[in-house]
Amino acid sequence: MKLSFKDITFIIEAINNLIKLYQERLNNLSLDEREASDIGNDYIFLETLRDDLVKSLKQNSDIQLSYAPTPVSIEELIIPVLQLPISQRLALVDAITQSIRLELRLNNP
C-alpha cells in the first residue's frame, strides 16, 4: 500500500492522540499489573511506529520538495481563495496550520 503525505500525517496525528490516551490510562492507579504492562508495551510500540512514520515522511517530503512546482505569487493565491465559501477557507487555514506544525516537528526533533 502506498500512502500519501496527507495519509501519513493523518496517521501520525491519530497515533499521537492514542499515545496521550495511553499516558492517561497508565497514570490511572487502579490498573492491575498485567493491564499496565500491556498498555506500556502498546505505548512503546506506538511511539516507535510514530517515529518511523515521521522519519519516512521527512524522507518523502525531501523528495517532494525537489520536484516542487514553480512558485506562485501571493496575489495569484489570494484571488481564488477569496472566492471560496468561509467554511472551505477555514478548512484551508486548518490544513495549512497542521502542515506547518508537522514541518516544525520534523525539522526540530
DSSP file with accessible surface (Angstrom, degrees, kcal/mol):
  #  RESIDUE AA STRUCTURE BP1 BP2  ACC     N-H-->O    O-->H-N    N-H-->O    O-->H-N    TCO  KAPPA ALPHA  PHI   PSI    X-CA   Y-CA   Z-CA
    1    1 A M              0   0  213      0, 0.0     2,-0.6     0, 0.0     0, 0.0   0.000 360.0 360.0 360.0 132.1    0.0    0.0    0.0
    2    2 A K        -     0   0  195      0, 0.0     2,-0.4     0, 0.0     0, 0.0  -0.894 360.0-156.6-103.0 122.0    1.3    3.4   -0.9
    3    3 A L        -     0   0   59     -2,-0.6     2,-0.1     1,-0.0     0, 0.0  -0.800  10.0-132.3 -99.4 139.7    0.4    6.2    1.5
    4    4 A S     >  -     0   0   55     -2,-0.4     4,-2.5     1,-0.1     5,-0.2  -0.322  30.3-102.2 -79.8 169.6    0.3    9.8    0.5
    5    5 A F  H  > S+     0   0   63      1,-0.2     4,-2.5     2,-0.2     5,-0.2   0.928 125.9  49.2 -55.0 -46.2    1.8   12.6    2.5
    6    6 A K  H  > S+     0   0  161      1,-0.2     4,-2.3     2,-0.2    -1,-0.2   0.898 108.5  53.1 -64.0 -40.8   -1.6   13.5    3.9
    7    7 A D  H  > S+     0   0   69      1,-0.2     4,-2.4     2,-0.2    -1,-0.2   0.938 111.2  45.9 -58.1 -47.6   -2.3    9.9    4.8
    8    8 A I  H  X S+     0   0    7     -4,-2.5     4,-2.7     2,-0.2    -2,-0.2   0.911 111.7  50.4 -66.5 -41.7    0.9    9.6    6.8
    9    9 A T  H  X S+     0   0   30     -4,-2.5     4,-2.2    -5,-0.2    -1,-0.2   0.903 111.0  50.4 -64.6 -36.7    0.3   13.0    8.6
   10   10 A F  H  X S+     0   0  155     -4,-2.3     4,-2.4     2,-0.2    -2,-0.2   0.930 111.2  48.0 -64.2 -44.1   -3.2   11.9    9.5
   11   11 A I  H  X S+     0   0   57     -4,-2.4     4,-2.8     2,-0.2    -2,-0.2   0.912 110.4  51.8 -63.9 -42.0   -1.9    8.6   10.9
   12   12 A I  H  X S+     0   0    1     -4,-2.7     4,-2.5     2,-0.2    -1,-0.2   0.931 110.2  48.9 -60.7 -43.9    0.8   10.3   12.9
   13   13 A E  H  X S+     0   0   71     -4,-2.2     4,-2.0     2,-0.2    -1,-0.2   0.915 111.7  49.2 -63.1 -40.8   -1.8   12.7   14.4
   14   14 A A  H  X S+     0   0   47     -4,-2.4     4,-2.3     1,-0.2    -2,-0.2   0.914 110.8  50.0 -65.4 -41.2   -4.0    9.7   15.3
   15   15 A I  H  X S+     0   0   12     -4,-2.8     4,-2.9     1,-0.2    -2,-0.2   0.913 108.0  53.7 -63.6 -42.1   -1.1    7.9   16.9
   16   16 A N  H  X S+     0   0   22     -4,-2.5     4,-2.1     1,-0.2    -1,-0.2   0.912 109.6  48.4 -58.9 -41.1   -0.2   11.0   18.9
   17   17 A N  H  X S+     0   0   91     -4,-2.0     4,-1.9     2,-0.2    -1,-0.2   0.901 111.9  48.7 -66.3 -39.3   -3.8   11.1   20.2
   18   18 A L  H  X S+     0   0   64     -4,-2.3     4,-2.7     2,-0.2    -2,-0.2   0.897 108.3  54.1 -68.0 -37.9   -3.7    7.4   21.1
   19   19 A I  H  X S+     0   0    6     -4,-2.9     4,-2.5     1,-0.2    -2,-0.2   0.922 107.8  50.8 -60.8 -42.8   -0.4    7.8   22.9
   20   20 A K  H  X S+     0   0  115     -4,-2.1     4,-2.2     2,-0.2    -1,-0.2   0.911 109.8  50.3 -60.6 -41.7   -2.0   10.6   25.0
   21   21 A L  H  X S+     0   0   81     -4,-1.9     4,-2.3     1,-0.2    -2,-0.2   0.920 110.6  48.9 -62.3 -43.2   -4.9    8.3   25.8
   22   22 A Y  H  X S+     0   0   35     -4,-2.7     4,-2.6     1,-0.2    -1,-0.2   0.884 108.4  54.2 -65.1 -37.4   -2.4    5.5   26.9
   23   23 A Q  H  X S+     0   0   81     -4,-2.5     4,-1.6     1,-0.2    -1,-0.2   0.926 109.0  48.5 -60.8 -44.0   -0.5    8.0   29.0
   24   24 A E  H  X S+     0   0  128     -4,-2.2     4,-0.5     1,-0.2    -2,-0.2   0.907 112.1  48.5 -62.2 -42.1   -3.7    8.9   30.8
   25   25 A R  H >< S+     0   0   92     -4,-2.3     3,-0.9     1,-0.2    -2,-0.2   0.884 108.9  53.1 -66.6 -37.4   -4.6    5.2   31.4
   26   26 A L  H 3< S+     0   0   62     -4,-2.6    -1,-0.2     1,-0.2    -2,-0.2   0.819 105.1  55.6 -67.8 -28.4   -1.1    4.5   32.7
   27   27 A N  H 3< S+     0   0  128     -4,-1.6     2,-0.6    -5,-0.2    -1,-0.2   0.606  83.7 103.1 -77.2 -11.3   -1.4    7.3   35.2
   28   28 A N    X<  -     0   0   80     -3,-0.9     3,-1.2    -4,-0.5    -3,-0.0  -0.618  63.5-155.5 -74.6 118.1   -4.6    5.6   36.5
   29   29 A L  T 3  S+     0   0  170     -2,-0.6    -1,-0.2     1,-0.3    -4,-0.0   0.627  82.9  72.7 -73.9 -10.4   -3.7    4.0   39.7
   30   30 A S  T 3  S+     0   0   97      2,-0.0    -1,-0.3     0, 0.0     2,-0.2   0.437  70.2 113.3 -87.8   4.4   -6.5    1.4   39.5
   31   31 A L    <   -     0   0   30     -3,-1.2     2,-0.1    -6,-0.2    -5,-0.0  -0.504  65.7-128.5 -73.3 140.6   -4.8   -0.6   36.7
   32   32 A D     >  -     0   0   84     -2,-0.2     4,-2.5     1,-0.1     5,-0.2  -0.402  29.1-102.4 -81.1 169.9   -3.6   -4.1   37.5
   33   33 A E  H  > S+     0   0  175      1,-0.2     4,-2.3     2,-0.2     5,-0.2   0.888 119.2  49.7 -63.0 -40.5   -0.1   -5.1   36.7
   34   34 A R  H  > S+     0   0  169      2,-0.2     4,-2.5     1,-0.2    -1,-0.2   0.938 112.7  46.4 -65.5 -45.5   -0.9   -7.1   33.6
   35   35 A E  H  > S+     0   0   65      1,-0.2     4,-2.6     2,-0.2     5,-0.2   0.916 112.4  50.5 -64.9 -41.7   -3.1   -4.4   32.1
   36   36 A A  H  X S+     0   0   32     -4,-2.5     4,-2.6     1,-0.2    -1,-0.2   0.902 110.8  50.1 -62.5 -39.1   -0.4   -1.7   32.9
   37   37 A S  H  X S+     0   0   61     -4,-2.3     4,-2.5    -5,-0.2    -2,-0.2   0.920 110.9  48.4 -65.3 -43.7    2.2   -4.0   31.2
   38   38 A D  H  X S+     0   0   70     -4,-2.5     4,-2.4     2,-0.2    -2,-0.2   0.929 114.0  45.9 -61.5 -46.2    0.0   -4.4   28.1
   39   39 A I  H  X S+     0   0    7     -4,-2.6     4,-2.7     1,-0.2    -2,-0.2   0.908 111.9  52.2 -65.0 -41.1   -0.7   -0.7   27.8
   40   40 A G  H  X S+     0   0   18     -4,-2.6     4,-2.3    -5,-0.2    -2,-0.2   0.914 110.3  47.9 -61.5 -41.7    3.0    0.1   28.4
   41   41 A N  H  X S+     0   0   92     -4,-2.5     4,-2.3     2,-0.2    -1,-0.2   0.915 113.4  47.2 -65.5 -43.4    4.1   -2.3   25.6
   42   42 A D  H  X S+     0   0   75     -4,-2.4     4,-2.9     2,-0.2    -2,-0.2   0.895 110.0  54.6 -63.5 -39.1    1.5   -0.8   23.2
   43   43 A Y  H  X S+     0   0   39     -4,-2.7     4,-2.3     2,-0.2    -2,-0.2   0.935 109.7  45.8 -59.5 -47.7    2.6    2.7   24.2
   44   44 A I  H  X S+     0   0   97     -4,-2.3     4,-2.3     1,-0.2    -1,-0.2   0.915 112.5  51.3 -63.7 -42.4    6.3    1.8   23.3
   45   45 A F  H  X S+     0   0  129     -4,-2.3     4,-2.8     1,-0.2    -2,-0.2   0.930 110.2  49.3 -60.2 -45.4    5.1    0.2   20.0
   46   46 A L  H  X S+     0   0   16     -4,-2.9     4,-3.0     1,-0.2    -2,-0.2   0.899 109.7  51.0 -63.3 -40.3    3.1    3.3   19.1
   47   47 A E  H  X S+     0   0   58     -4,-2.3     4,-2.5     2,-0.2    -1,-0.2   0.924 112.6  46.3 -62.6 -42.7    6.0    5.6   19.8
   48   48 A T  H  X S+     0   0   72     -4,-2.3     4,-2.4     2,-0.2    -2,-0.2   0.925 113.4  48.7 -64.7 -44.6    8.3    3.5   17.6
   49   49 A L  H  X S+     0   0   62     -4,-2.8     4,-2.4     2,-0.2    -2,-0.2   0.935 112.2  48.9 -60.6 -45.5    5.7    3.4   14.8
   50   50 A R  H  X S+     0   0   52     -4,-3.0     4,-2.7     1,-0.2     5,-0.2   0.933 110.7  50.1 -60.5 -45.8    5.2    7.1   15.0
   51   51 A D  H  X S+     0   0   85     -4,-2.5     4,-2.4     1,-0.2    -1,-0.2   0.899 110.8  49.7 -62.0 -39.5    8.9    7.8   14.9
   52   52 A D  H  X S+     0   0   93     -4,-2.4     4,-2.6     2,-0.2    -1,-0.2   0.899 111.6  48.6 -65.4 -40.5    9.3    5.6   11.8
   53   53 A L  H  X S+     0   0   29     -4,-2.4     4,-2.9     2,-0.2    -2,-0.2   0.910 111.0  49.7 -66.2 -40.7    6.4    7.3   10.1
   54   54 A V  H  X S+     0   0   37     -4,-2.7     4,-2.7     2,-0.2    -2,-0.2   0.928 111.8  49.1 -63.2 -42.3    7.9   10.7   10.8
   55   55 A K  H  X S+     0   0  131     -4,-2.4     4,-2.3    -5,-0.2    -2,-0.2   0.934 113.2  46.5 -62.5 -45.4   11.2    9.6    9.5
   56   56 A S  H  X S+     0   0   40     -4,-2.6     4,-2.7     1,-0.2    -2,-0.2   0.910 112.1  51.0 -61.9 -42.3    9.6    8.2    6.4
   57   57 A L  H  X S+     0   0    0     -4,-2.9     4,-2.8     2,-0.2    -2,-0.2   0.910 109.0  50.8 -63.3 -41.5    7.6   11.4    5.9
   58   58 A K  H  X S+     0   0   74     -4,-2.7     4,-1.9     2,-0.2    -2,-0.2   0.930 111.8  47.3 -63.2 -43.6   10.7   13.5    6.3
   59   59 A Q  H  X S+     0   0  107     -4,-2.3     4,-1.5     1,-0.2    -2,-0.2   0.926 115.1  45.7 -63.5 -43.7   12.5   11.5    3.6
   60   60 A N  H  X S+     0   0   56     -4,-2.7     4,-2.6     1,-0.2    -2,-0.2   0.859 109.8  54.0 -68.9 -35.8    9.5   11.6    1.3
   61   61 A S  H  X S+     0   0   20     -4,-2.8     4,-2.6     2,-0.2    -1,-0.2   0.864 104.7  55.3 -68.9 -31.6    9.0   15.3    1.8
   62   62 A D  H  X S+     0   0   86     -4,-1.9     4,-1.2    -5,-0.2    -1,-0.2   0.921 110.5  45.7 -63.8 -40.3   12.6   15.9    0.9
   63   63 A I  H  X S+     0   0   97     -4,-1.5     4,-0.7     1,-0.2     3,-0.4   0.937 113.0  49.6 -66.2 -45.9   11.9   14.1   -2.4
   64   64 A Q  H >< S+     0   0   98     -4,-2.6     3,-1.2     1,-0.2    -2,-0.2   0.898 106.6  55.9 -61.5 -39.1    8.7   16.0   -3.0
   65   65 A L  H >< S+     0   0  117     -4,-2.6     3,-1.4     1,-0.3    -1,-0.2   0.835  99.5  59.8 -65.1 -29.9   10.4   19.4   -2.3
   66   66 A S  H 3< S+     0   0   83     -4,-1.2    -1,-0.3    -3,-0.4    -2,-0.2   0.712 109.7  43.6 -71.6 -17.0   13.0   18.7   -5.0
   67   67 A Y  T << S+     0   0  187     -3,-1.2    -1,-0.3    -4,-0.7    -2,-0.2  -0.015  84.4 150.2-111.9  28.6   10.1   18.5   -7.5
   68   68 A A    <   -     0   0   60     -3,-1.4    -3,-0.1     1,-0.1    -4,-0.0  -0.295  48.0-112.0 -64.5 143.7    8.2   21.5   -6.2
   69   69 A P        -     0   0  115      0, 0.0    -1,-0.1     0, 0.0     3,-0.1  -0.195  48.3 -71.3 -69.2 169.2    6.1   23.4   -8.8
   70   70 A T        -     0   0  123      1,-0.1     0, 0.0     0, 0.0     0, 0.0  -0.348  63.6 -99.1 -59.7 134.2    7.1   26.9   -9.9
   71   71 A P        -     0   0  120      0, 0.0     2,-0.4     0, 0.0    -1,-0.1  -0.237  35.7-145.2 -58.1 146.3    6.4   29.4   -7.1
   72   72 A V        -     0   0   79     -3,-0.1     5,-0.0     1,-0.0     2,-0.0  -0.901  18.9-111.2-114.0 142.7    3.1   31.4   -7.3
   73   73 A S     >  -     0   0   47     -2,-0.4     4,-1.3     1,-0.1     5,-0.2  -0.296  25.7-115.0 -70.2 158.2    2.8   35.0   -6.2
   74   74 A I  H  > S+     0   0  109      1,-0.2     4,-2.6     2,-0.2     3,-0.5   0.903 117.1  55.2 -58.9 -41.1    0.7   35.8   -3.1
   75   75 A E  H  > S+     0   0  129      1,-0.2     4,-1.8     2,-0.2    -1,-0.2   0.892 104.4  53.2 -61.0 -40.5   -1.8   37.7   -5.3
   76   76 A E  H  4 S+     0   0  120      1,-0.2    -1,-0.2     2,-0.2    -2,-0.2   0.795 113.7  44.1 -66.3 -26.6   -2.3   34.6   -7.5
   77   77 A L  H  X S+     0   0   93     -4,-1.3     4,-1.3    -3,-0.5    -2,-0.2   0.844 109.8  54.4 -83.1 -37.2   -3.1   32.6   -4.4
   78   78 A I  H  X S+     0   0   78     -4,-2.6     4,-2.6     1,-0.2     5,-0.2   0.915  98.4  61.1 -67.7 -43.1   -5.4   35.1   -2.7
   79   79 A I  H  X S+     0   0  102     -4,-1.8     4,-0.8     1,-0.2    -1,-0.2   0.935 109.2  39.1 -56.8 -52.7   -7.9   35.6   -5.6
   80   80 A P  H >4 S+     0   0   66      0, 0.0     3,-0.5     0, 0.0     4,-0.4   0.886 114.4  55.6 -68.1 -30.6   -9.1   32.0   -5.8
   81   81 A V  H >< S+     0   0   46     -4,-1.3     3,-1.6     1,-0.2    -2,-0.2   0.918 102.5  55.3 -65.8 -40.7   -9.1   31.6   -2.0
   82   82 A L  H 3< S+     0   0  108     -4,-2.6    -1,-0.2     1,-0.3    -3,-0.1   0.745 101.4  59.9 -64.7 -20.2  -11.3   34.7   -1.6
   83   83 A Q  T << S+     0   0  151     -4,-0.8    -1,-0.3    -3,-0.5    -2,-0.2   0.603  87.7  95.3 -83.4 -10.5  -13.9   33.0   -3.9
   84   84 A L  S <  S-     0   0   57     -3,-1.6     5,-0.0    -4,-0.4    -3,-0.0  -0.481  87.6-100.5 -77.5 151.8  -14.2   30.0   -1.6
   85   85 A P    >>  -     0   0   69      0, 0.0     4,-2.1     0, 0.0     3,-0.6  -0.313  37.5-107.7 -64.5 156.0  -17.0   29.8    1.0
   86   86 A I  H 3> S+     0   0  106      1,-0.2     4,-2.7     2,-0.2     5,-0.2   0.864 118.4  57.9 -57.2 -37.3  -15.9   30.7    4.5
   87   87 A S  H 3> S+     0   0   80      1,-0.2     4,-1.9     2,-0.2    -1,-0.2   0.903 108.6  45.5 -62.7 -39.1  -16.1   27.1    5.7
   88   88 A Q  H <> S+     0   0  101     -3,-0.6     4,-2.1     2,-0.2    -1,-0.2   0.864 111.2  52.5 -73.0 -33.6  -13.7   26.0    3.0
   89   89 A R  H  X S+     0   0   80     -4,-2.1     4,-2.4     2,-0.2    -2,-0.2   0.907 109.5  49.6 -66.3 -39.6  -11.3   28.9    3.8
   90   90 A L  H  X S+     0   0  100     -4,-2.7     4,-2.4     2,-0.2    -2,-0.2   0.902 109.8  50.8 -64.6 -39.7  -11.4   27.8    7.4
   91   91 A A  H  X S+     0   0   56     -4,-1.9     4,-2.5    -5,-0.2    -2,-0.2   0.899 109.6  51.6 -63.6 -38.0  -10.6   24.2    6.4
   92   92 A L  H  X S+     0   0   66     -4,-2.1     4,-2.6     2,-0.2    -2,-0.2   0.919 108.3  50.6 -64.5 -42.4   -7.7   25.6    4.3
   93   93 A V  H  X S+     0   0   80     -4,-2.4     4,-2.8     1,-0.2    -2,-0.2   0.929 110.9  49.5 -61.1 -44.1   -6.4   27.5    7.3
   94   94 A D  H  X S+     0   0   96     -4,-2.4     4,-2.6     1,-0.2    -2,-0.2   0.923 111.3  48.9 -60.7 -45.0   -6.6   24.3    9.5
   95   95 A A  H  X S+     0   0   53     -4,-2.5     4,-2.3     2,-0.2    -2,-0.2   0.917 112.9  47.1 -63.0 -42.8   -4.7   22.3    6.8
   96   96 A I  H  X S+     0   0   83     -4,-2.6     4,-2.4     2,-0.2    -2,-0.2   0.931 111.8  50.8 -65.5 -42.3   -2.0   24.9    6.5
   97   97 A T  H  X S+     0   0   48     -4,-2.8     4,-2.5    -5,-0.2    -2,-0.2   0.929 111.2  48.1 -60.9 -44.8   -1.6   25.2   10.2
   98   98 A Q  H  X S+     0   0  117     -4,-2.6     4,-2.5     1,-0.2    -1,-0.2   0.909 111.0  50.5 -63.2 -41.2   -1.3   21.4   10.6
   99   99 A S  H  X S+     0   0   53     -4,-2.3     4,-2.5     2,-0.2    -1,-0.2   0.893 110.8  49.3 -66.7 -36.0    1.3   21.2    7.8
  100  100 A I  H  X S+     0   0   88     -4,-2.4     4,-2.6     2,-0.2    -2,-0.2   0.936 111.4  49.0 -66.6 -44.7    3.3   24.0    9.4
  101  101 A R  H  X S+     0   0  150     -4,-2.5     4,-2.3     1,-0.2    -2,-0.2   0.923 112.7  48.0 -60.8 -43.1    3.2   22.2   12.8
  102  102 A L  H  X S+     0   0   10     -4,-2.5     4,-2.6     2,-0.2     5,-0.2   0.936 110.9  50.2 -64.4 -44.1    4.3   18.9   11.2
  103  103 A E  H  X S+     0   0  115     -4,-2.5     4,-2.2     1,-0.2    -2,-0.2   0.914 110.2  50.7 -62.2 -38.9    7.1   20.6    9.3
  104  104 A L  H  X S+     0   0   96     -4,-2.6     4,-1.3     1,-0.2    -1,-0.2   0.909 111.3  48.5 -64.7 -40.8    8.3   22.2   12.5
  105  105 A R  H  < S+     0   0   96     -4,-2.3    -2,-0.2     1,-0.2    -1,-0.2   0.889 111.8  49.5 -64.3 -40.1    8.2   18.9   14.3
  106  106 A L  H  < S+     0   0   11     -4,-2.6    -2,-0.2     1,-0.2    -1,-0.2   0.874 115.4  42.7 -66.8 -35.9   10.1   17.2   11.5
  107  107 A N  H  < S+     0   0   82     -4,-2.2    -1,-0.2     1,-0.2    -2,-0.2   0.629 120.5  41.9 -86.9 -13.7   12.8   19.9   11.5
  108  108 A N     <        0   0  116     -4,-1.3    -1,-0.2    -5,-0.2    -2,-0.1  -0.608 360.0 360.0-131.3  72.1   13.1   20.1   15.3
  109  109 A P              0   0  159      0, 0.0    -3,-0.1     0, 0.0    -2,-0.0   0.071 360.0 360.0 -65.7 360.0   13.0   16.5   16.6
